[in-house]
Amino acid sequence: LRGPGRYGDTSLREAFASSVTDLDEPLRALLGRATVFAAPFELAAAEAVLADDEADRALVLGRLDALRDRSMLRLLRDEGVGRYALLRSMRPVAQAAISAATYARTVERHQAWLASTARDLRGRLDRHGAAEALRRLQRLRDELGAAVAASMADSSEAKKLDDDHGAQLLALAELRLRRGPHEGLVELLSAALKRAPSAETTAQLRLVLGRQLIAEGRFGEARVAVEAAVTRVGPEALALLGQAALRQGRAEEARAFCARGLQLCRDGIAVHTTGSLLLVEAEALCSLGHSALAGSAAVPDAAAVTAERAADALRAIGDAHLEATALLLIGQRALDTIAATLAWPTEGPPAKPSASPQLERAATCACDALDLAERAGETRTALAARLLLTVVALSRGDAEEAALSLQNAQPALDRVGDAGMRADAAWLQLVVATARGRLSTSLAADAVERAQVAADRGRMLRAHCWQAAVLRRAGNLDAAEVAIEHAEGWAIGSAVAADLIVARWLVHGDSVVATPPRGASAALMAFWLGQLVNRATTSD
């Protein structure tokens, strides 16, 4: 690129225009067409969009390098992948160098390529090669974002999105759901639903919207969004309805949704959906198995077996995300099994869980899940694995390891807009502080507040129980009684009663000899708060 000094007082734009004019026609045409890319683009994208035919494709690389030699393009490298970037000030000059008809044809070709790529990569997120597909989507984030913003600029509901724009939006939404940012995603999807081009795109948008609403703790809204998609994408919608019901404390209803979904998947073709349904079924069984009134260990064992079936099915098709989720459930089940085998004395705290195969299994499942999630770029699932590793450390009696694990989870927690995980992390902050000898009523209040935002019955019951126990140990009996009353309110119709039994024991001295609570959360509460009875503590 020739410097502007040659032109005296001529503007930089005029200098660019002169340099573009001096290019030979093939280079000038390629540069003008390249302005359809809103973000840096790879060679394969340039070949698909900027070339007229196969013969022209073979010349694209040489022309891009020639433009780079003239400083009209930059070559960026990220994770070993080269991408070409057009100088911002060069864009209007380069576009003006080609005819409007040529630019319009290139825009059409670009839109078709972007939609096709989006469909392909989104379709590969649930099978082998998902990690690479997610990485490629990440590199296309700005390109997809610009395309979606342009298509959604006209807010008129009468102006429908075409199928290509629908594919681009679905791919961007899937990427944001997995990688963030989550802010504004519900609003984007809701607006798109009013302009969806087809029944199929509408159903897919409802599924993604339902997943985000569940992550935000808006379970009733999620059910409304997803129920309308059942007739089009039955098993997938039923799996999400099962998740929402489960978060509302309706484990039996969740199992009913799963049974319907599995019946629809009985031909064995929909392996991924079958795995998803089995995962929800396992979590529902696990929830029912936590009940202090469950006299048999068969129900929790069925949860572990079902989770293992789900993990096997998902491993077979290469869905690292849901396989990791199944491993986390198996690990959680192992911790619950340890809690069920603790000796629960009438007076005094139970002993610390000793090293056991189940504890090691929980640790192994959490580590394997973390490895799968990080390799697949699944920030949300990796965060869940780190939170489970924190619980494992606490179950080992190692408060410092737990604190470090929770600290390592913080960066992901800042990025993930999942109300349930934020509630879990707030609860673990309280447990870790307690384990390190600090009774914190402010952390207990924060755990309750986070649980309320998550709107999850089990989490709210747990948080109120912990708050009651902490307040009692801090000497505030009246406030502890109020917290117990709140907990009892959330326990009505809930199968998660283990924490309440232990909270009553810690606050009132009630006996727990009848049926040992099976929840790992309750075991940790009894152990760590019990240890504080004869220890010097600080409180706030």
C-alpha positions in Angstrom: 0.0 0.0 0.0 1.5 3.3 -1.0 1.8 5.9 1.7 -0.4 9.0 1.8 2.6 11.3 1.7 2.6 10.9 -2.1 -0.7 12.7 -2.3 0.1 15.7 -0.2 -3.0 16.8 1.6 -5.2 14.0 0.1 -7.2 12.1 2.6 -6.2 8.6 3.7 -9.3 7.2 2.1 -8.4 8.7 -1.2 -5.0 7.1 -0.8 -6.6 3.8 -0.2 -8.9 4.3 -3.2 -5.9 5.1 -5.4 -4.1 1.9 -4.2 -7.1 -0.2 -4.9 -7.5 1.3 -8.4 -3.9 0.3 -9.1 -4.6 -3.3 -8.4 -5.2 -5.6 -11.3 -8.8 -6.7 -11.8 -8.7 -10.2 -10.1 -7.1 -8.7 -7.0 -9.5 -5.8 -6.9 -12.5 -8.1 -7.4 -11.4 -10.4 -4.6 -10.7 -7.5 -2.2 -14.2 -6.0 -2.9 -15.9 -9.4 -2.4 -14.1 -10.0 0.8 -16.0 -7.1 2.4 -19.0 -9.5 2.9 -17.1 -11.0 5.8 -17.8 -9.2 9.0 -14.9 -10.8 10.9 -11.6 -12.5 10.0 -12.1 -15.4 7.7 -10.3 -18.7 7.0 -9.0 -19.8 3.6 -11.8 -22.4 3.2 -14.4 -19.7 3.7 -12.7 -17.5 1.2 -12.6 -20.3 -1.4 -16.3 -21.1 -0.8 -17.6 -17.5 -1.0 -15.1 -15.5 -3.1 -14.5 -17.9 -6.0 -16.8 -18.2 -9.0 -15.8 -21.7 -10.0 -13.3 -24.5 -9.3 -10.6 -22.9 -11.4 -11.1 -19.7 -9.5 -10.9 -21.5 -6.2 -7.3 -22.7 -7.0 -6.2 -19.0 -7.3 -7.8 -17.7 -4.1 -4.8 -18.4 -1.8 -2.3 -16.7 -4.2 -4.5 -13.6 -4.5 -5.0 -13.4 -0.7 -1.3 -13.6 -0.2 -0.7 -10.9 -2.9 -3.1 -8.6 -1.0 -1.4 -9.3 2.2 2.0 -8.4 0.7 0.4 -5.1 -0.2 -0.7 -4.6 3.4 -4.4 -4.6 2.3 -5.1 -7.8 4.3 -3.6 -9.0 7.6 -3.0 -12.7 8.4 -4.0 -13.5 12.0 -3.1 -16.8 13.8 -5.1 -18.2 16.6 -4.5 -21.7 18.0 -2.6 -22.5 14.8 -5.4 -21.4 12.5 -4.8 -18.7 10.0 -7.5 -16.1 9.3 -7.5 -13.1 7.0 -8.7 -9.7 8.2 -9.6 -6.6 6.2 -8.5 -3.2 7.5 -11.6 -1.4 8.7 -10.8 1.8 6.8 -10.3 -0.2 3.7 -13.8 -1.7 3.7 -15.8 1.1 2.0 -13.1 1.7 -0.6 -12.8 -2.0 -1.4 -16.6 -2.5 -1.7 -17.0 0.6 -3.9 -14.4 -1.0 -6.3 -16.9 -3.7 -7.4 -20.4 -3.4 -8.9 -23.5 -3.5 -6.8 -24.6 -6.6 -8.7 -21.4 -8.4 -7.9 -21.5 -7.5 -4.3 -25.2 -8.7 -4.0 -24.3 -12.1 -5.6 -21.4 -12.4 -3.1 -23.7 -11.6 -0.2 -26.1 -14.4 -1.3 -23.2 -16.8 -1.6 -21.9 -15.8 1.8 -25.3 -16.2 3.5 -25.7 -19.7 2.0 -22.2 -20.7 3.0 -22.7 -19.4 6.6 -26.0 -21.2 7.0 -24.7 -24.4 5.6 -21.7 -24.3 7.9 -23.9 -23.4 10.9 -26.2 -26.4 10.2 -23.2 -28.8 9.8 -21.4 -27.7 12.9 -24.5 -27.6 15.1 -25.4 -31.1 13.9 -22.0 -32.3 15.0 -22.2 -31.0 18.6 -23.9 -34.2 19.9 -21.5 -36.8 18.4 -17.8 -37.6 17.8 -15.9 -34.5 16.8 -18.1 -32.2 18.9 -15.1 -30.4 20.5 -13.7 -29.4 17.1 -17.2 -28.4 15.9 -17.5 -26.2 19.0 -14.1 -24.6 18.4 -15.0 -23.8 14.8 -18.3 -22.3 15.9 -16.4 -20.2 18.4 -14.2 -18.9 15.6 -17.4 -18.0 13.6 -19.0 -16.2 16.6 -18.5 -12.7 15.3 -19.5 -13.7 11.7 -22.7 -15.3 13.1 -23.4 -12.5 15.4 -23.2 -9.9 12.6 -25.5 -12.0 10.4 -28.1 -12.5 13.2 -28.0 -8.8 14.2 -28.6 -7.8 10.6 -31.5 -10.3 10.2 -33.1 -9.2 13.5 -32.6 -5.5 12.9 -36.2 -5.3 11.5 -38.3 -6.0 14.5 -41.5 -6.3 12.5 -43.2 -9.7 13.2 -44.5 -9.6 9.6 -41.0 -9.9 8.3 -40.2 -13.6 8.7 -36.7 -14.9 9.0 -35.7 -17.2 6.1 -34.4 -20.7 6.8 -30.8 -19.7 6.3 -31.1 -17.0 8.9 -32.8 -19.4 11.2 -29.9 -21.8 11.0 -27.4 -19.1 11.7 -29.4 -17.9 14.8 -29.7 -21.5 16.1 -26.0 -22.1 15.8 -25.2 -18.8 17.6 -27.7 -19.6 20.3 -26.2 -23.0 20.8 -22.8 -21.5 21.1 -23.9 -18.9 23.6 -25.8 -21.5 25.6 -22.6 -23.6 25.9 -19.9 -20.9 26.1 -21.8 -17.7 27.1 -22.6 -14.9 27.2 -26.0 -15.8 28.4 -27.3 -12.3 29.1 -30.0 -11.4 26.6 -30.2 -14.9 25.1 -33.8 -15.5 26.2 -34.9 -12.1 24.7 -33.1 -12.9 21.4 -34.8 -16.3 21.1 -38.2 -15.0 22.1 -38.0 -12.3 19.4 -36.9 -14.9 16.9 -39.8 -17.2 17.7 -42.2 -14.5 16.5 -40.5 -14.5 13.1 -39.5 -18.2 12.7 -39.7 -19.3 9.1 -40.9 -22.9 9.6 -42.4 -25.3 12.1 -39.1 -27.1 12.4 -37.1 -24.0 13.1 -39.8 -22.9 15.6 -39.5 -26.2 17.4 -35.7 -26.0 17.6 -35.8 -22.5 18.9 -38.2 -23.6 21.6 -35.8 -26.3 22.7 -32.9 -24.0 23.0 -35.1 -21.4 24.8 -36.2 -24.1 27.2 -32.7 -25.1 28.0 -31.7 -21.5 28.8 -34.8 -20.9 30.9 -34.1 -24.0 32.9 -30.5 -22.8 33.4 -31.9 -19.5 34.7 -34.3 -21.3 37.1 -37.4 -20.2 35.2 -38.9 -23.6 35.1 -42.6 -22.7 34.6 -41.7 -20.5 31.6 -39.4 -23.3 30.2 -42.3 -25.8 30.3 -44.6 -23.4 28.5 -41.9 -22.8 25.8 -41.2 -26.5 25.3 -44.7 -28.0 25.5 -45.6 -26.4 22.2 -42.7 -28.3 20.6 -43.7 -31.8 21.7 -45.7 -32.6 18.6 -42.7 -31.7 16.4 -39.7 -33.0 18.4 -41.4 -35.2 20.9 -38.6 -37.1 22.7 -36.2 -34.1 22.9 -39.0 -31.9 24.2 -40.0 -34.5 26.8 -36.5 -34.8 28.1 -36.5 -31.0 28.7 -39.9 -31.2 30.3 -38.5 -33.9 32.6 -35.6 -31.6 33.6 -38.0 -28.7 34.4 -40.3 -31.0 36.4 -37.3 -32.4 38.3 -36.1 -28.9 39.2 -39.6 -28.1 40.5 -39.3 -31.0 42.9 -41.7 -33.2 40.8 -39.6 -36.3 40.4 -42.5 -38.7 39.6 -43.8 -36.3 36.9 -40.2 -36.1 35.5 -40.2 -39.9 35.3 -43.5 -39.9 33.5 -42.1 -37.5 30.8 -39.1 -39.8 30.5 -41.2 -42.9 30.1 -43.2 -41.2 27.2 -40.0 -40.1 25.6 -38.3 -43.5 25.8 -41.4 -45.1 24.3 -41.1 -42.8 21.3 -37.3 -43.7 21.1 -38.0 -47.4 21.2 -36.8 -48.0 17.6 -33.2 -47.3 18.9 -32.4 -44.8 16.2 -32.4 -41.7 18.4 -29.5 -42.7 20.6 -28.6 -39.2 21.7 -32.2 -38.4 22.8 -32.4 -41.8 24.5 -29.2 -41.0 26.5 -30.7 -37.6 27.5 -33.9 -39.2 28.7 -32.0 -41.9 30.7 -30.0 -39.1 32.3 -33.2 -37.3 33.5 -34.6 -40.6 34.6 -31.5 -41.4 36.6 -31.6 -38.0 38.3 -35.3 -38.4 39.1 -34.5 -41.8 40.7 -31.6 -40.3 42.6 -33.9 -37.6 43.9 -36.5 -40.1 45.1 -33.8 -42.1 46.6 -32.7 -39.3 48.9 -36.0 -39.4 50.8 -35.5 -40.2 54.5 -38.7 -42.3 54.1 -37.2 -44.5 51.4 -36.6 -47.7 53.3 -34.8 -49.5 50.5 -31.5 -48.8 48.9 -32.8 -50.3 45.6 -34.1 -46.9 44.3 -30.8 -45.1 44.6 -29.0 -48.1 43.1 -31.4 -48.0 40.2 -30.4 -44.3 39.7 -26.7 -45.3 39.4 -27.5 -48.1 37.0 -29.6 -45.8 34.8 -26.9 -43.2 34.8 -24.4 -45.8 33.7 -26.7 -46.8 30.8 -27.0 -43.1 29.8 -23.2 -42.7 30.0 -22.7 -45.8 27.8 -25.2 -44.6 25.2 -23.7 -41.1 25.0 -20.1 -42.4 24.9 -21.0 -44.5 21.9 -22.0 -41.5 19.9 -19.3 -39.2 21.2 -21.4 -36.7 23.2 -18.8 -35.7 25.7 -21.0 -33.0 27.2 -23.8 -35.3 28.3 -21.5 -38.2 29.0 -19.7 -35.9 31.5 -23.1 -35.0 33.0 -23.9 -38.7 33.5 -20.5 -39.3 35.1 -21.2 -36.4 37.5 -24.5 -38.0 38.5 -22.7 -41.4 39.1 -20.2 -39.6 41.3 -22.9 -37.8 43.2 -24.6 -41.1 43.7 -21.4 -42.6 45.1 -21.2 -39.7 47.7 -24.8 -40.3 48.7 -24.1 -44.0 49.2 -21.2 -43.0 51.6 -23.6 -40.7 53.5 -26.1 -43.5 53.8 -23.5 -45.8 55.4 -22.3 -43.3 58.1 -23.0 -44.2 61.7 -25.5 -41.6 62.9 -25.3 -41.5 66.7 -28.1 -40.1 68.9 -25.7 -37.6 70.4 -22.7 -35.9 68.8 -21.7 -35.7 65.1 -21.0 -38.7 62.9 -17.5 -39.7 62.1 -15.7 -38.3 59.0 -16.1 -40.5 56.0 -13.1 -42.7 55.6 -11.3 -43.6 52.4 -13.6 -46.0 50.5 -14.1 -47.3 47.0 -17.2 -45.2 46.7 -15.3 -42.0 47.6 -12.6 -42.8 45.1 -15.2 -43.6 42.5 -16.8 -40.2 43.1 -13.4 -38.5 42.7 -12.7 -40.5 39.5 -16.0 -39.6 38.0 -15.6 -36.0 38.8 -12.1 -35.9 37.3 -13.1 -37.8 34.2 -16.1 -35.5 33.7 -13.9 -32.4 34.1 -11.5 -33.7 31.5 -14.3 -34.5 29.0 -15.9 -31.2 29.6 -12.7 -29.1 29.2 -11.7 -31.0 26.1 -15.1 -30.4 24.6 -15.1 -26.7 25.6 -18.2 -27.2 27.8 -17.7 -24.5 30.4 -21.0 -25.2 32.3 -20.3 -28.9 32.7 -16.7 -28.3 33.7 -18.0 -26.0 36.4 -20.3 -28.7 37.6 -17.3 -31.1 37.8 -15.3 -28.6 39.8 -18.2 -28.2 42.3 -18.4 -31.9 42.7 -14.7 -32.1 43.3 -15.2 -29.6 46.1 -17.8 -31.8 47.7 -15.4 -34.8 47.3 -12.7 -32.8 49.1 -15.1 -31.9 51.9 -16.2 -35.5 52.2 -12.5 -36.4 52.7 -12.3 -33.9 55.5 -9.9 -31.7 53.6 -11.1 -28.2 53.9 -8.1 -26.6 52.2 -8.3 -28.8 49.2 -12.0 -27.9 49.0 -11.2 -24.2 49.2 -8.7 -24.5 46.4 -11.2 -26.5 44.2 -13.9 -23.9 44.7 -11.4 -21.1 43.9 -10.5 -22.9 40.6 -14.2 -22.9 39.8 -14.7 -19.2 40.2 -13.6 -18.0 36.7 -16.1 -20.4 35.1 -18.8 -19.4 37.6 -18.3 -15.7 36.6 -19.0 -16.7 32.9 -21.8 -19.1 33.3 -25.3 -17.7 33.9 -26.7 -20.8 35.6 -28.8 -19.9 38.7 -28.6 -23.4 40.0 -24.8 -23.6 39.8 -24.5 -20.2 41.5 -26.7 -21.5 44.3 -24.6 -24.6 44.6 -21.4 -22.5 44.7 -22.9 -20.2 47.4 -23.8 -23.2 49.5 -20.3 -24.6 49.1 -18.8 -21.3 50.1 -20.7 -21.6 53.3 -19.6 -25.2 53.8 -16.0 -24.4 53.1 -16.0 -21.5 55.5 -17.6 -23.7 58.2 -15.0 -26.4 57.5 -12.2 -23.9 58.0 -13.7 -22.9 61.4 -15.7 -19.9 60.5 -19.5 -19.6 61.2 -20.7 -17.1 58.7 -24.4 -16.0 59.0 -23.8 -13.7 56.0 -22.7 -16.6 53.8 -25.7 -18.6 55.0 -28.0 -15.7 54.0 -26.3 -15.5 50.6 -26.8 -19.2 50.1 -30.5 -18.8 50.8 -30.8 -15.8 48.4 -29.0 -17.7 45.6 -31.3 -20.7 46.1 -34.3 -18.5 45.9 -33.1 -17.1 42.6 -32.6 -20.7 41.3 -36.2 -21.5 42.4 -35.2 -25.1 43.0 -37.1 -26.8 45.8 -34.2 -29.0 46.8 -31.7 -26.2 46.8 -34.0 -23.9 48.9 -34.6 -26.7 51.4 -30.9 -27.3 51.7 -30.0 -23.6 52.1 -32.6 -23.0 54.8 -31.5 -26.1 56.7 -27.9 -25.0 56.6 -28.9 -21.5 57.6 -30.8 -22.8 60.6 -27.9 -25.0 61.7 -25.4 -22.1 61.4 -27.6 -19.7 63.2 -28.1 -22.2 66.0 -24.4 -22.8 66.3 -23.9 -19.0 66.3 -26.3 -18.8 69.3 -29.3 -17.2 67.5 -31.9 -19.7 68.4 -34.9 -17.6 67.4 -33.6 -17.0 63.9 -32.7 -20.7 63.6 -36.3 -21.6 64.4 -37.5 -19.3 61.7 -35.1 -20.9 59.2 -36.3 -24.3 60.2 -39.9 -23.3 59.6 -39.0 -22.1 56.1 -37.2 -25.4 55.4 -40.2 -27.4 56.6 -42.3 -25.3 54.1 -40.1 -26.4 51.2 -40.0 -30.0 52.5 -43.8 -30.4 51.9 -44.2 -32.7 49.0 -40.4 -32.9 48.5 -38.4 -36.1 48.5 -35.3 -34.3 49.7 -35.7 -34.5 53.5 -32.2 -35.6 54.7 -31.0 -32.0 55.3 -34.1 -31.2 57.3 -33.6 -34.2 59.6 -30.0 -33.2 60.4 -31.0 -29.5 60.8 -33.6 -30.5 63.4 -31.0 -32.7 65.1 -28.6 -29.8 65.2 -31.2 -27.2 66.3 -33.5 -29.2 68.5 -31.4 -32.3 69.4 -34.0 -34.5 67.6 -32.9 -38.1 67.3 -31.9 -39.4 63.8 -31.6 -43.0 64.7 -34.7 -44.1 62.8 -33.4 -44.0 59.2 -29.9 -42.6 58.4 -30.3 -39.7 55.9 -28.9 -40.6 52.5 -27.9 -37.1 51.3 -24.3 -36.1 51.0 -25.2 -32.5 51.8 -26.8 -33.6 55.1 -23.8 -35.7 56.0 -21.4 -32.8 55.4 -23.7 -30.5 57.5 -23.7 -32.9 60.4 -20.0 -33.6 60.2 -18.6 -30.1 59.8 -21.0 -28.3 62.0 -20.7 -31.0 64.6 -17.0 -30.5 64.6 -17.4 -26.9 65.6 -19.1 -27.6 68.9 -15.9 -27.7 70.8 -13.8 -25.5 68.5 -13.0 -21.8 68.7 -14.8 -20.1 65.8 -15.3 -16.7 64.4 -18.7 -15.5 63.2 -20.2 -12.6 61.4 
